[in-house]
């Protein structure tokens, strides 16, 4: 059962698969200029099995990597697969 308590307006929401955890904290791989992948630190305020609400670290226009994460390397050029833009209330 789920109970709706509040609606977050203008929240940046990404798929849970876009949020990674490492020794330096929580981050997401983002596809930047020239389709180059870079890790960006993020702060997650809420997360469920499908979505994560990002408090800081990502902008709504960022393209996040959701698949192929084991082969992601810093400064690696990305293909178009696994890119996602999300911005919606959760």
N, C-alpha and C positions, 0 to 999 in steps of 0.2 A: 504494500500500500504506500502511496505517496501523498503527501499533504503539501499543497502550495502555500508557502508562508509569505514570500515576497517576490516581486519582479524586479530584476536589476536592469535599469534602463541604460542604454549605451555601453553595455558590457562587451568586452572583447572575449569571445568564446572560441576555443579551438577544440578539435577532437582530442580526447585523452591520449591517443597514440602520438600526438605531437609534443607531449610533455615528457622530458627525460630527467633522470636524476643521476647525479654523479658526485664525486668527492667534493667538488666546488659548489654543489647545490643543484637547484632545479634550473633547467634550461630547455630551449627549443632550437632545433636546426631551422634556419631561415634562409630562403633563397633570395640573394640580393642582386645587385647590378651585375650584368654579364652572366646571370644564372649561376653564380658562385655560392656555395653553401657555407654558412658560418653559424656558430653556436651563439645564442643570445641568452643571457640569464633572464629568468622570468620569476615573478611572484604569483603563485596560484592561491586564490582565495576560497574557491569551492571546486570540487571535482566529483564526478560520479563515474559510472562505468563507460559512458560515451563522450562526455563533454567536460572541459575544464575552463573555469573563469579566470582570466589573467588580469591581475590588478596592475601590474607594471612589467615592462620589458618588451612588449609587443604592441604594434599599432594595428588598427584594423586592416591596413593595406599590406601588411607583411604576408608573404607566402611561406607557409610552414611545411616542413617535410613530415609526412605521416607514414610512409612506407619506405622500405629499403634502408632502415636505420643502421643495421650492422655494417653496411658498407660505406656509410657516410664518413667522409673525412673533411677536415677543415680545408677551405679553399678549393674544394672539388667542384667541378662544373656539374650542374644538375641536368637531368633530362626532365621532361614535362610531367612525368609520372609522380604521383604522390603529393602534388601541390594542392593547397586548400586555403581558401579565404573564408573566414567565418566572423560574423558579428551579429549576434542576435541575443535576445533575452533568454535566460535559462530558468 
